Amino acid sequence: MKLNGQREAEAKRLLTDNLFIEAFQTLRTDLTGRWNTSAVQDVEARESIWLALRLLDRIELHIASIVETGEMEKIMEKQHPYI
C-alpha cells in the first residue's frame, strides 16, 4: 500500500506542477497550430500530429488514473479494512 501511496502522491505532484502543466499546454498548442496550418493534402503529417495529440491525452489520463486508483484504495481500506 505504501508504494501505491507514493505513486499517488507523485502523480498528484506532477498534475499540479506548473512546469508539467506548461509543458503539456505548450505541446498541445504547438501541435494544434501545426495541424491547423498543415495542408489538407499532407495526410501523413496530419495523422502524425493527431497521434501526438492523442498520446499527450493518454499520458495525462494515465497519471490521473494513478491518483484515482490511490484514492479508491483509501476509500476501500476505510470501508473494508479486512479485505
C-alpha positions in Angstrom: 0.0 0.0 0.0 2.8 2.4 0.8 4.3 2.1 -2.7 0.9 2.9 -4.2 0.6 5.8 -1.8 3.9 7.1 -3.0 2.8 6.7 -6.6 -0.4 8.6 -5.9 1.5 11.4 -4.2 4.0 11.7 -7.1 1.2 11.6 -9.7 -0.7 14.4 -7.8 2.5 16.4 -7.6 3.0 16.1 -11.4 -0.5 17.1 -12.2 -0.2 20.2 -10.1 3.4 21.1 -11.1 3.4 24.4 -13.1 6.3 23.3 -15.3 4.5 20.0 -16.2 1.2 21.8 -16.9 3.1 24.4 -19.0 4.9 21.7 -21.0 1.6 19.9 -21.8 -0.1 23.2 -22.7 2.8 24.3 -24.9 3.0 21.0 -26.7 -0.8 20.8 -27.2 -0.9 24.4 -28.6 2.1 23.8 -30.9 0.7 20.6 -32.2 -2.8 22.0 -32.7 -1.3 25.0 -34.5 0.7 22.7 -36.8 -2.4 20.7 -37.5 -4.4 23.8 -38.3 -1.8 25.2 -40.7 -0.9 21.9 -42.4 -2.1 21.3 -46.0 -5.2 19.2 -46.3 -3.2 17.0 -48.8 -0.5 16.3 -46.2 -2.3 13.4 -44.7 0.9 11.8 -43.3 1.8 14.9 -41.3 -1.7 15.5 -40.1 -2.0 11.9 -38.9 1.3 12.1 -37.1 0.2 15.3 -35.4 -3.1 13.8 -34.5 -1.4 10.8 -33.0 0.9 13.0 -31.0 -2.1 14.9 -29.5 -3.7 11.6 -28.6 -0.5 10.5 -26.9 -0.5 13.7 -24.8 -4.0 12.9 -23.7 -3.1 9.3 -22.8 -0.2 10.3 -20.7 -2.3 12.8 -18.7 -5.1 10.2 -18.3 -2.6 7.6 -17.1 -1.2 9.9 -14.5 -4.7 10.9 -13.4 -5.7 7.2 -13.2 -2.9 6.6 -10.7 -4.3 9.3 -8.5 -7.8 8.0 -8.8 -6.7 4.4 -8.0 -4.9 5.6 -4.9 -8.0 7.5 -3.7 -10.2 4.5 -4.4 -7.8 2.2 -2.4 -8.0 4.6 0.6 -11.8 4.5 0.5 -11.9 0.8 0.2 -9.4 0.5 3.1 -11.6 2.6 5.3 -14.8 0.9 4.4 -13.5 -2.6 4.3 -10.2 -2.8 6.3 -10.1 -6.5 6.4 -10.4 -7.1 2.6 
